[in-house]
Amino acid sequence: MQQKYYKFEVNLIYMNILALVLYILFFLGITILYPESIAKLYTGSGFWIFISLLFLYFAIHELFHGIGYSLFARNRQNIKYGIIIEKGVFYAMCQELINKKATIISLLMPIIFLSIIPWIICLFFELPILFILAGMNFIGAIGDFTMLFLLLKLPDVSYIDYDNSIGMYLISNQDISKYRFIGIKCVDSGIHDERLIDKSIKRFYISRPSKIFFIILILFLIINLVRSVL
Ligand SMILES: [Zn+2]
């Protein structure tokens, strides 16, 4: 029997509104928890240093998804990364089939390593910036959580990224088009075919504006680091 693909897409408007509400609540919470650090964040270069660290953190988030995929993929050449800052896109993709368990682990990787472990570290050390970054990562992973909960409801499926579009392609023998979870549903389906995989996507793709952006960002962080040491 031919396997079918089911493309599930997250409702971005819905997710962004939800994330925004959570970010506001989170910032209100940490303003009470760390008043001095938050005061520093809102003054001088503190704010820009924080924003720069946040962008780096979001890039590392994708790296952790990629590490998750590479634990299970047979060929690492099929794991691809990209940053298109002008579109607000950071991605890690896996262009070969991995099973459901591997997908769940890959989705969880940045949540565990960039939120849960840093929060545990913050229990022992006073590191407000790390605490906040971990929180921003946790809220930013809202799309990952949605996919996770959907996957937990689904029967056995495989995962693949045909291309770098938003959403995920799940391969199954059963009709899974009716499954849904808050903010995610099946938008397209068809016969699974290896030829659907867009092999033209580079292993590492950083758009020109992204390169310029990250060079400025890293220089800015280095200058501020040197200034704080001197
Ligand atoms: Zn993610």
Residues whose N, C-alpha, C, O or C-beta is under 5 A from the ligand:
A	BS01	ZN	D144
